[in-house]
Amino acid sequence: MTFLFYLCNKCAETYGEIAGTMYMPDEVFFQRLAIEQLELYGHYLTPSEWAVVSETPSHALWKLIKERA
């Protein structure tokens, strides 16, 4: 990835999806992330657990985070 941008909810509603990009509202992403944490661990991850996830490319949560990017 070489470029990232963010649209606020109002602009996203006004302008919609931008061609050639992925569009996922924050609420949907964070809901998916919460569901995955609860399914995999039965609790929300601690900062130290997130550190492990961020260093493990084969981890399911790592893949979900990179999918958003």
mmCIF file of the N, C-alpha and C atoms, coordinates in Angstrom:
data_MODEL
# 
_entry.id   MODEL 
# 
loop_
_atom_site.group_PDB 
_atom_site.id 
_atom_site.type_symbol 
_atom_site.label_atom_id 
_atom_site.label_alt_id 
_atom_site.label_comp_id 
_atom_site.label_asym_id 
_atom_site.label_entity_id 
_atom_site.label_seq_id 
_atom_site.pdbx_PDB_ins_code 
_atom_site.Cartn_x 
_atom_site.Cartn_y 
_atom_site.Cartn_z 
_atom_site.occupancy 
_atom_site.B_iso_or_equiv 
_atom_site.pdbx_formal_charge 
_atom_site.auth_seq_id 
_atom_site.auth_comp_id 
_atom_site.auth_asym_id 
_atom_site.auth_atom_id 
_atom_site.pdbx_PDB_model_num 
ATOM 1   N N  . MET A 1 1  ? 0.846   -1.168  0.000  1.00 0.00 ? 1  MET A N  1 
ATOM 2   C CA . MET A 1 1  ? 0.000   0.000   0.000  1.00 0.00 ? 1  MET A CA 1 
ATOM 3   C C  . MET A 1 1  ? 0.893   1.233   0.000  1.00 0.00 ? 1  MET A C  1 
ATOM 4   N N  . THR A 1 2  ? 0.583   2.153   -0.862 1.00 0.00 ? 2  THR A N  1 
ATOM 5   C CA . THR A 1 2  ? 1.377   3.367   -0.919 1.00 0.00 ? 2  THR A CA 1 
ATOM 6   C C  . THR A 1 2  ? 0.545   4.615   -0.661 1.00 0.00 ? 2  THR A C  1 
ATOM 7   N N  . PHE A 1 3  ? -0.760  4.468   -0.492 1.00 0.00 ? 3  PHE A N  1 
ATOM 8   C CA . PHE A 1 3  ? -1.611  5.638   -0.310 1.00 0.00 ? 3  PHE A CA 1 
ATOM 9   C C  . PHE A 1 3  ? -2.821  5.260   0.532  1.00 0.00 ? 3  PHE A C  1 
ATOM 10  N N  . LEU A 1 4  ? -3.213  6.143   1.430  1.00 0.00 ? 4  LEU A N  1 
ATOM 11  C CA . LEU A 1 4  ? -4.362  5.918   2.285  1.00 0.00 ? 4  LEU A CA 1 
ATOM 12  C C  . LEU A 1 4  ? -5.084  7.238   2.480  1.00 0.00 ? 4  LEU A C  1 
ATOM 13  N N  . PHE A 1 5  ? -6.399  7.190   2.496  1.00 0.00 ? 5  PHE A N  1 
ATOM 14  C CA . PHE A 1 5  ? -7.160  8.390   2.808  1.00 0.00 ? 5  PHE A CA 1 
ATOM 15  C C  . PHE A 1 5  ? -8.386  7.997   3.611  1.00 0.00 ? 5  PHE A C  1 
ATOM 16  N N  . TYR A 1 6  ? -9.020  8.984   4.189  1.00 0.00 ? 6  TYR A N  1 
ATOM 17  C CA . TYR A 1 6  ? -10.167 8.746   5.057  1.00 0.00 ? 6  TYR A CA 1 
ATOM 18  C C  . TYR A 1 6  ? -11.266 9.729   4.680  1.00 0.00 ? 6  TYR A C  1 
ATOM 19  N N  . LEU A 1 7  ? -12.488 9.224   4.575  1.00 0.00 ? 7  LEU A N  1 
ATOM 20  C CA . LEU A 1 7  ? -13.645 10.084  4.367  1.00 0.00 ? 7  LEU A CA 1 
ATOM 21  C C  . LEU A 1 7  ? -14.475 10.090  5.637  1.00 0.00 ? 7  LEU A C  1 
ATOM 22  N N  . CYS A 1 8  ? -14.879 11.257  6.080  1.00 0.00 ? 8  CYS A N  1 
ATOM 23  C CA . CYS A 1 8  ? -15.796 11.310  7.216  1.00 0.00 ? 8  CYS A CA 1 
ATOM 24  C C  . CYS A 1 8  ? -17.147 10.757  6.757  1.00 0.00 ? 8  CYS A C  1 
ATOM 25  N N  . ASN A 1 9  ? -18.004 10.418  7.702  1.00 0.00 ? 9  ASN A N  1 
ATOM 26  C CA . ASN A 1 9  ? -19.299 9.831   7.352  1.00 0.00 ? 9  ASN A CA 1 
ATOM 27  C C  . ASN A 1 9  ? -20.121 10.755  6.455  1.00 0.00 ? 9  ASN A C  1 
ATOM 28  N N  . LYS A 1 10 ? -20.102 12.052  6.728  1.00 0.00 ? 10 LYS A N  1 
ATOM 29  C CA . LYS A 1 10 ? -20.877 12.996  5.921  1.00 0.00 ? 10 LYS A CA 1 
ATOM 30  C C  . LYS A 1 10 ? -20.392 13.010  4.473  1.00 0.00 ? 10 LYS A C  1 
ATOM 31  N N  . CYS A 1 11 ? -19.078 13.065  4.275  1.00 0.00 ? 11 CYS A N  1 
ATOM 32  C CA . CYS A 1 11 ? -18.528 13.065  2.912  1.00 0.00 ? 11 CYS A CA 1 
ATOM 33  C C  . CYS A 1 11 ? -18.784 11.731  2.209  1.00 0.00 ? 11 CYS A C  1 
ATOM 34  N N  . ALA A 1 12 ? -18.683 10.643  2.954  1.00 0.00 ? 12 ALA A N  1 
ATOM 35  C CA . ALA A 1 12 ? -18.947 9.330   2.368  1.00 0.00 ? 12 ALA A CA 1 
ATOM 36  C C  . ALA A 1 12 ? -20.387 9.241   1.891  1.00 0.00 ? 12 ALA A C  1 
ATOM 37  N N  . GLU A 1 13 ? -21.310 9.796   2.675  1.00 0.00 ? 13 GLU A N  1 
ATOM 38  C CA . GLU A 1 13 ? -22.712 9.801   2.264  1.00 0.00 ? 13 GLU A CA 1 
ATOM 39  C C  . GLU A 1 13 ? -22.921 10.716  1.057  1.00 0.00 ? 13 GLU A C  1 
ATOM 40  N N  . THR A 1 14 ? -22.220 11.846  1.035  1.00 0.00 ? 14 THR A N  1 
ATOM 41  C CA . THR A 1 14 ? -22.372 12.809  -0.054 1.00 0.00 ? 14 THR A CA 1 
ATOM 42  C C  . THR A 1 14 ? -21.762 12.303  -1.351 1.00 0.00 ? 14 THR A C  1 
ATOM 43  N N  . TYR A 1 15 ? -20.531 11.782  -1.273 1.00 0.00 ? 15 TYR A N  1 
ATOM 44  C CA . TYR A 1 15 ? -19.793 11.423  -2.480 1.00 0.00 ? 15 TYR A CA 1 
ATOM 45  C C  . TYR A 1 15 ? -19.810 9.933   -2.802 1.00 0.00 ? 15 TYR A C  1 
ATOM 46  N N  . GLY A 1 16 ? -20.135 9.098   -1.834 1.00 0.00 ? 16 GLY A N  1 
ATOM 47  C CA . GLY A 1 16 ? -20.211 7.661   -2.078 1.00 0.00 ? 16 GLY A CA 1 
ATOM 48  C C  . GLY A 1 16 ? -18.859 7.021   -2.303 1.00 0.00 ? 16 GLY A C  1 
ATOM 49  N N  . GLU A 1 17 ? -18.898 5.831   -2.891 1.00 0.00 ? 17 GLU A N  1 
ATOM 50  C CA . GLU A 1 17 ? -17.663 5.077   -3.141 1.00 0.00 ? 17 GLU A CA 1 
ATOM 51  C C  . GLU A 1 17 ? -16.816 5.750   -4.207 1.00 0.00 ? 17 GLU A C  1 
ATOM 52  N N  . ILE A 1 18 ? -15.527 5.606   -4.063 1.00 0.00 ? 18 ILE A N  1 
ATOM 53  C CA . ILE A 1 18 ? -14.584 6.121   -5.049 1.00 0.00 ? 18 ILE A CA 1 
ATOM 54  C C  . ILE A 1 18 ? -14.124 4.939   -5.889 1.00 0.00 ? 18 ILE A C  1 
ATOM 55  N N  . ALA A 1 19 ? -14.212 5.072   -7.200 1.00 0.00 ? 19 ALA A N  1 
ATOM 56  C CA . ALA A 1 19 ? -13.881 3.976   -8.111 1.00 0.00 ? 19 ALA A CA 1 
ATOM 57  C C  . ALA A 1 19 ? -12.482 3.434   -7.849 1.00 0.00 ? 19 ALA A C  1 
ATOM 58  N N  . GLY A 1 20 ? -12.362 2.119   -7.830 1.00 0.00 ? 20 GLY A N  1 
ATOM 59  C CA . GLY A 1 20 ? -11.069 1.473   -7.661 1.00 0.00 ? 20 GLY A CA 1 
ATOM 60  C C  . GLY A 1 20 ? -10.592 1.367   -6.231 1.00 0.00 ? 20 GLY A C  1 
ATOM 61  N N  . THR A 1 21 ? -11.454 1.695   -5.277 1.00 0.00 ? 21 THR A N  1 
ATOM 62  C CA . THR A 1 21 ? -11.067 1.601   -3.873 1.00 0.00 ? 21 THR A CA 1 
ATOM 63  C C  . THR A 1 21 ? -12.053 0.719   -3.130 1.00 0.00 ? 21 THR A C  1 
ATOM 64  N N  . MET A 1 22 ? -11.667 0.296   -1.956 1.00 0.00 ? 22 MET A N  1 
ATOM 65  C CA . MET A 1 22 ? -12.549 -0.485  -1.104 1.00 0.00 ? 22 MET A CA 1 
ATOM 66  C C  . MET A 1 22 ? -13.269 0.476   -0.171 1.00 0.00 ? 22 MET A C  1 
ATOM 67  N N  . TYR A 1 23 ? -14.540 0.211   0.051  1.00 0.00 ? 23 TYR A N  1 
ATOM 68  C CA . TYR A 1 23 ? -15.346 1.094   0.894  1.00 0.00 ? 23 TYR A CA 1 
ATOM 69  C C  . TYR A 1 23 ? -15.976 0.274   2.004  1.00 0.00 ? 23 TYR A C  1 
ATOM 70  N N  . MET A 1 24 ? -15.633 0.596   3.248  1.00 0.00 ? 24 MET A N  1 
ATOM 71  C CA . MET A 1 24 ? -16.222 -0.085  4.393  1.00 0.00 ? 24 MET A CA 1 
ATOM 72  C C  . MET A 1 24 ? -16.389 0.946   5.507  1.00 0.00 ? 24 MET A C  1 
ATOM 73  N N  . PRO A 1 25 ? -17.625 1.198   5.932  1.00 0.00 ? 25 PRO A N  1 
ATOM 74  C CA . PRO A 1 25 ? -17.818 2.140   7.032  1.00 0.00 ? 25 PRO A CA 1 
ATOM 75  C C  . PRO A 1 25 ? -17.099 1.670   8.299  1.00 0.00 ? 25 PRO A C  1 
ATOM 76  N N  . ASP A 1 26 ? -16.627 2.617   9.098  1.00 0.00 ? 26 ASP A N  1 
ATOM 77  C CA . ASP A 1 26 ? -15.926 2.286   10.334 1.00 0.00 ? 26 ASP A CA 1 
ATOM 78  C C  . ASP A 1 26 ? -16.746 1.365   11.221 1.00 0.00 ? 26 ASP A C  1 
ATOM 79  N N  . GLU A 1 27 ? -18.041 1.638   11.309 1.00 0.00 ? 27 GLU A N  1 
ATOM 80  C CA . GLU A 1 27 ? -18.893 0.835   12.184 1.00 0.00 ? 27 GLU A CA 1 
ATOM 81  C C  . GLU A 1 27 ? -18.871 -0.633  11.782 1.00 0.00 ? 27 GLU A C  1 
ATOM 82  N N  . VAL A 1 28 ? -18.896 -0.888  10.477 1.00 0.00 ? 28 VAL A N  1 
ATOM 83  C CA . VAL A 1 28 ? -18.879 -2.265  9.976  1.00 0.00 ? 28 VAL A CA 1 
ATOM 84  C C  . VAL A 1 28 ? -17.534 -2.918  10.278 1.00 0.00 ? 28 VAL A C  1 
ATOM 85  N N  . PHE A 1 29 ? -16.446 -2.208  10.010 1.00 0.00 ? 29 PHE A N  1 
ATOM 86  C CA . PHE A 1 29 ? -15.121 -2.760  10.268 1.00 0.00 ? 29 PHE A CA 1 
ATOM 87  C C  . PHE A 1 29 ? -14.939 -3.113  11.743 1.00 0.00 ? 29 PHE A C  1 
ATOM 88  N N  . PHE A 1 30 ? -15.264 -2.178  12.635 1.00 0.00 ? 30 PHE A N  1 
ATOM 89  C CA . PHE A 1 30 ? -15.057 -2.430  14.060 1.00 0.00 ? 30 PHE A CA 1 
ATOM 90  C C  . PHE A 1 30 ? -15.991 -3.517  14.589 1.00 0.00 ? 30 PHE A C  1 
ATOM 91  N N  . GLN A 1 31 ? -17.172 -3.638  14.005 1.00 0.00 ? 31 GLN A N  1 
ATOM 92  C CA . GLN A 1 31 ? -18.070 -4.722  14.388 1.00 0.00 ? 31 GLN A CA 1 
ATOM 93  C C  . GLN A 1 31 ? -17.474 -6.070  13.978 1.00 0.00 ? 31 GLN A C  1 
ATOM 94  N N  . ARG A 1 32 ? -16.956 -6.156  12.763 1.00 0.00 ? 32 ARG A N  1 
ATOM 95  C CA . ARG A 1 32 ? -16.308 -7.398  12.303 1.00 0.00 ? 32 ARG A CA 1 
ATOM 96  C C  . ARG A 1 32 ? -15.108 -7.742  13.174 1.00 0.00 ? 32 ARG A C  1 
ATOM 97  N N  . LEU A 1 33 ? -14.337 -6.723  13.532 1.00 0.00 ? 33 LEU A N  1 
ATOM 98  C CA . LEU A 1 33 ? -13.162 -6.929  14.372 1.00 0.00 ? 33 LEU A CA 1 
ATOM 99  C C  . LEU A 1 33 ? -13.560 -7.452  15.754 1.00 0.00 ? 33 LEU A C  1 
ATOM 100 N N  . ALA A 1 34 ? -14.603 -6.884  16.334 1.00 0.00 ? 34 ALA A N  1 
ATOM 101 C CA . ALA A 1 34 ? -15.080 -7.330  17.645 1.00 0.00 ? 34 ALA A CA 1 
ATOM 102 C C  . ALA A 1 34 ? -15.583 -8.764  17.582 1.00 0.00 ? 34 ALA A C  1 
ATOM 103 N N  . ILE A 1 35 ? -16.338 -9.099  16.554 1.00 0.00 ? 35 ILE A N  1 
ATOM 104 C CA . ILE A 1 35 ? -16.858 -10.463 16.406 1.00 0.00 ? 35 ILE A CA 1 
ATOM 105 C C  . ILE A 1 35 ? -15.719 -11.465 16.290 1.00 0.00 ? 35 ILE A C  1 
ATOM 106 N N  . GLU A 1 36 ? -14.719 -11.146 15.481 1.00 0.00 ? 36 GLU A N  1 
ATOM 107 C CA . GLU A 1 36 ? -13.564 -12.047 15.318 1.00 0.00 ? 36 GLU A CA 1 
ATOM 108 C C  . GLU A 1 36 ? -12.824 -12.259 16.636 1.00 0.00 ? 36 GLU A C  1 
ATOM 109 N N  . GLN A 1 37 ? -12.628 -11.192 17.404 1.00 0.00 ? 37 GLN A N  1 
ATOM 110 C CA . GLN A 1 37 ? -11.936 -11.317 18.693 1.00 0.00 ? 37 GLN A CA 1 
ATOM 111 C C  . GLN A 1 37 ? -12.707 -12.244 19.626 1.00 0.00 ? 37 GLN A C  1 
ATOM 112 N N  . LEU A 1 38 ? -14.003 -12.028 19.707 1.00 0.00 ? 38 LEU A N  1 
ATOM 113 C CA . LEU A 1 38 ? -14.821 -12.851 20.608 1.00 0.00 ? 38 LEU A CA 1 
ATOM 114 C C  . LEU A 1 38 ? -14.870 -14.308 20.152 1.00 0.00 ? 38 LEU A C  1 
ATOM 115 N N  . GLU A 1 39 ? -14.933 -14.541 18.843 1.00 0.00 ? 39 GLU A N  1 
ATOM 116 C CA . GLU A 1 39 ? -14.964 -15.918 18.345 1.00 0.00 ? 39 GLU A CA 1 
ATOM 117 C C  . GLU A 1 39 ? -13.639 -16.632 18.572 1.00 0.00 ? 39 GLU A C  1 
ATOM 118 N N  . LEU A 1 40 ? -12.533 -15.925 18.353 1.00 0.00 ? 40 LEU A N  1 
ATOM 119 C CA . LEU A 1 40 ? -11.216 -16.556 18.479 1.00 0.00 ? 40 LEU A CA 1 
ATOM 120 C C  . LEU A 1 40 ? -10.749 -16.695 19.930 1.00 0.00 ? 40 LEU A C  1 
ATOM 121 N N  . TYR A 1 41 ? -11.017 -15.676 20.758 1.00 0.00 ? 41 TYR A N  1 
ATOM 122 C CA . TYR A 1 41 ? -10.456 -15.635 22.110 1.00 0.00 ? 41 TYR A CA 1 
ATOM 123 C C  . TYR A 1 41 ? -11.487 -15.639 23.234 1.00 0.00 ? 41 TYR A C  1 
ATOM 124 N N  . GLY A 1 42 ? -12.727 -15.282 22.905 1.00 0.00 ? 42 GLY A N  1 
ATOM 125 C CA . GLY A 1 42 ? -13.750 -15.208 23.936 1.00 0.00 ? 42 GLY A CA 1 
ATOM 126 C C  . GLY A 1 42 ? -13.697 -13.914 24.728 1.00 0.00 ? 42 GLY A C  1 
ATOM 127 N N  . HIS A 1 43 ? -12.840 -12.976 24.320 1.00 0.00 ? 43 HIS A N  1 
ATOM 128 C CA . HIS A 1 43 ? -12.733 -11.668 24.966 1.00 0.00 ? 43 HIS A CA 1 
ATOM 129 C C  . HIS A 1 43 ? -12.091 -10.692 23.990 1.00 0.00 ? 43 HIS A C  1 
ATOM 130 N N  . TYR A 1 44 ? -12.176 -9.398  24.331 1.00 0.00 ? 44 TYR A N  1 
ATOM 131 C CA . TYR A 1 44 ? -11.493 -8.386  23.523 1.00 0.00 ? 44 TYR A CA 1 
ATOM 132 C C  . TYR A 1 44 ? -10.012 -8.412  23.875 1.00 0.00 ? 44 TYR A C  1 
ATOM 133 N N  . LEU A 1 45 ? -9.172  -8.254  22.870 1.00 0.00 ? 45 LEU A N  1 
ATOM 134 C CA . LEU A 1 45 ? -7.732  -8.366  23.079 1.00 0.00 ? 45 LEU A CA 1 
ATOM 135 C C  . LEU A 1 45 ? -7.156  -7.196  23.871 1.00 0.00 ? 45 LEU A C  1 
ATOM 136 N N  . THR A 1 46 ? -6.139  -7.509  24.644 1.00 0.00 ? 46 THR A N  1 
ATOM 137 C CA . THR A 1 46 ? -5.382  -6.505  25.391 1.00 0.00 ? 46 THR A CA 1 
ATOM 138 C C  . THR A 1 46 ? -4.321  -5.903  24.461 1.00 0.00 ? 46 THR A C  1 
ATOM 139 N N  . PRO A 1 47 ? -3.737  -4.775  24.829 1.00 0.00 ? 47 PRO A N  1 
ATOM 140 C CA . PRO A 1 47 ? -2.671  -4.205  24.000 1.00 0.00 ? 47 PRO A CA 1 
ATOM 141 C C  . PRO A 1 47 ? -1.515  -5.179  23.753 1.00 0.00 ? 47 PRO A C  1 
ATOM 142 N N  . SER A 1 48 ? -1.149  -5.963  24.754 1.00 0.00 ? 48 SER A N  1 
ATOM 143 C CA . SER A 1 48 ? -0.044  -6.913  24.548 1.00 0.00 ? 48 SER A CA 1 
ATOM 144 C C  . SER A 1 48 ? -0.453  -8.028  23.579 1.00 0.00 ? 48 SER A C  1 
ATOM 145 N N  . GLU A 1 49 ? -1.714  -8.424  23.618 1.00 0.00 ? 49 GLU A N  1 
ATOM 146 C CA . GLU A 1 49 ? -2.186  -9.435  22.658 1.00 0.00 ? 49 GLU A CA 1 
ATOM 147 C C  . GLU A 1 49 ? -2.217  -8.858  21.241 1.00 0.00 ? 49 GLU A C  1 
ATOM 148 N N  . TRP A 1 50 ? -2.590  -7.578  21.116 1.00 0.00 ? 50 TRP A N  1 
ATOM 149 C CA . TRP A 1 50 ? -2.575  -6.937  19.801 1.00 0.00 ? 50 TRP A CA 1 
ATOM 150 C C  . TRP A 1 50 ? -1.154  -6.835  19.249 1.00 0.00 ? 50 TRP A C  1 
ATOM 151 N N  . ALA A 1 51 ? -0.181  -6.663  20.128 1.00 0.00 ? 51 ALA A N  1 
ATOM 152 C CA . ALA A 1 51 ? 1.217   -6.612  19.688 1.00 0.00 ? 51 ALA A CA 1 
ATOM 153 C C  . ALA A 1 51 ? 1.614   -7.921  19.012 1.00 0.00 ? 51 ALA A C  1 
ATOM 154 N N  . VAL A 1 52 ? 1.167   -9.033  19.561 1.00 0.00 ? 52 VAL A N  1 
ATOM 155 C CA . VAL A 1 52 ? 1.448   -10.345 18.967 1.00 0.00 ? 52 VAL A CA 1 
ATOM 156 C C  . VAL A 1 52 ? 0.758   -10.457 17.609 1.00 0.00 ? 52 VAL A C  1 
ATOM 157 N N  . VAL A 1 53 ? -0.496  -10.038 17.537 1.00 0.00 ? 53 VAL A N  1 
ATOM 158 C CA . VAL A 1 53 ? -1.246  -10.097 16.268 1.00 0.00 ? 53 VAL A CA 1 
ATOM 159 C C  . VAL A 1 53 ? -0.538  -9.281  15.199 1.00 0.00 ? 53 VAL A C  1 
ATOM 160 N N  . SER A 1 54 ? -0.065  -8.086  15.558 1.00 0.00 ? 54 SER A N  1 
ATOM 161 C CA . SER A 1 54 ? 0.560   -7.201  14.577 1.00 0.00 ? 54 SER A CA 1 
ATOM 162 C C  . SER A 1 54 ? 1.865   -7.761  14.014 1.00 0.00 ? 54 SER A C  1 
ATOM 163 N N  . GLU A 1 55 ? 2.436   -8.734  14.690 1.00 0.00 ? 55 GLU A N  1 
ATOM 164 C CA . GLU A 1 55 ? 3.694   -9.334  14.226 1.00 0.00 ? 55 GLU A CA 1 
ATOM 165 C C  . GLU A 1 55 ? 3.487   -10.709 13.604 1.00 0.00 ? 55 GLU A C  1 
ATOM 166 N N  . THR A 1 56 ? 2.229   -11.114 13.397 1.00 0.00 ? 56 THR A N  1 
ATOM 167 C CA . THR A 1 56 ? 1.937   -12.452 12.897 1.00 0.00 ? 56 THR A CA 1 
ATOM 168 C C  . THR A 1 56 ? 1.075   -12.368 11.644 1.00 0.00 ? 56 THR A C  1 
ATOM 169 N N  . PRO A 1 57 ? 1.687   -12.274 10.464 1.00 0.00 ? 57 PRO A N  1 
ATOM 170 C CA . PRO A 1 57 ? 0.920   -12.131 9.223  1.00 0.00 ? 57 PRO A CA 1 
ATOM 171 C C  . PRO A 1 57 ? -0.063  -13.261 8.937  1.00 0.00 ? 57 PRO A C  1 
ATOM 172 N N  . SER A 1 58 ? 0.130   -14.419 9.511  1.00 0.00 ? 58 SER A N  1 
ATOM 173 C CA . SER A 1 58 ? -0.787  -15.525 9.266  1.00 0.00 ? 58 SER A CA 1 
ATOM 174 C C  . SER A 1 58 ? -2.001  -15.501 10.191 1.00 0.00 ? 58 SER A C  1 
ATOM 175 N N  . HIS A 1 59 ? -2.029  -14.565 11.116 1.00 0.00 ? 59 HIS A N  1 
ATOM 176 C CA . HIS A 1 59 ? -3.126  -14.478 12.090 1.00 0.00 ? 59 HIS A CA 1 
ATOM 177 C C  . HIS A 1 59 ? -4.396  -13.960 11.408 1.00 0.00 ? 59 HIS A C  1 
ATOM 178 N N  . ALA A 1 60 ? -5.559  -14.521 11.747 1.00 0.00 ? 60 ALA A N  1 
ATOM 179 C CA . ALA A 1 60 ? -6.831  -14.128 11.147 1.00 0.00 ? 60 ALA A CA 1 
ATOM 180 C C  . ALA A 1 60 ? -7.147  -12.648 11.375 1.00 0.00 ? 60 ALA A C  1 
ATOM 181 N N  . LEU A 1 61 ? -6.849  -12.119 12.538 1.00 0.00 ? 61 LEU A N  1 
ATOM 182 C CA . LEU A 1 61 ? -7.114  -10.706 12.807 1.00 0.00 ? 61 LEU A CA 1 
ATOM 183 C C  . LEU A 1 61 ? -6.180  -9.805  12.010 1.00 0.00 ? 61 LEU A C  1 
ATOM 184 N N  . TRP A 1 62 ? -4.952  -10.238 11.820 1.00 0.00 ? 62 TRP A N  1 
ATOM 185 C CA . TRP A 1 62 ? -3.994  -9.467  11.019 1.00 0.00 ? 62 TRP A CA 1 
ATOM 186 C C  . TRP A 1 62 ? -4.530  -9.337  9.602  1.00 0.00 ? 62 TRP A C  1 
ATOM 187 N N  . LYS A 1 63 ? -5.050  -10.450 9.081  1.00 0.00 ? 63 LYS A N  1 
ATOM 188 C CA . LYS A 1 63 ? -5.598  -10.437 7.719  1.00 0.00 ? 63 LYS A CA 1 
ATOM 189 C C  . LYS A 1 63 ? -6.803  -9.512  7.618  1.00 0.00 ? 63 LYS A C  1 
ATOM 190 N N  . LEU A 1 64 ? -7.652  -9.498  8.628  1.00 0.00 ? 64 LEU A N  1 
ATOM 191 C CA . LEU A 1 64 ? -8.817  -8.613  8.631  1.00 0.00 ? 64 LEU A CA 1 
ATOM 192 C C  . LEU A 1 64 ? -8.384  -7.150  8.645  1.00 0.00 ? 64 LEU A C  1 
ATOM 193 N N  . ILE A 1 65 ? -7.390  -6.821  9.439  1.00 0.00 ? 65 ILE A N  1 
ATOM 194 C CA . ILE A 1 65 ? -6.894  -5.447  9.513  1.00 0.00 ? 65 ILE A CA 1 
ATOM 195 C C  . ILE A 1 65 ? -6.290  -5.037  8.166  1.00 0.00 ? 65 ILE A C  1 
ATOM 196 N N  . LYS A 1 66 ? -5.512  -5.908  7.563  1.00 0.00 ? 66 LYS A N  1 
ATOM 197 C CA . LYS A 1 66 ? -4.882  -5.576  6.278  1.00 0.00 ? 66 LYS A CA 1 
ATOM 198 C C  . LYS A 1 66 ? -5.923  -5.492  5.178  1.00 0.00 ? 66 LYS A C  1 
ATOM 199 N N  . GLU A 1 67 ? -7.004  -6.264  5.288  1.00 0.00 ? 67 GLU A N  1 
ATOM 200 C CA . GLU A 1 67 ? -8.092  -6.203  4.309  1.00 0.00 ? 67 GLU A CA 1 
ATOM 201 C C  . GLU A 1 67 ? -8.700  -4.806  4.280  1.00 0.00 ? 67 GLU A C  1 
ATOM 202 N N  . ARG A 1 68 ? -8.798  -4.181  5.441  1.00 0.00 ? 68 ARG A N  1 
ATOM 203 C CA . ARG A 1 68 ? -9.374  -2.841  5.535  1.00 0.00 ? 68 ARG A CA 1 
ATOM 204 C C  . ARG A 1 68 ? -8.479  -1.825  4.834  1.00 0.00 ? 68 ARG A C  1 
ATOM 205 N N  . ALA A 1 69 ? -7.180  -2.022  4.966  1.00 0.00 ? 69 ALA A N  1 
ATOM 206 C CA . ALA A 1 69 ? -6.239  -1.085  4.336  1.00 0.00 ? 69 ALA A CA 1 
ATOM 207 C C  . ALA A 1 69 ? -6.376  -1.155  2.837  1.00 0.00 ? 69 ALA A C  1 
# 
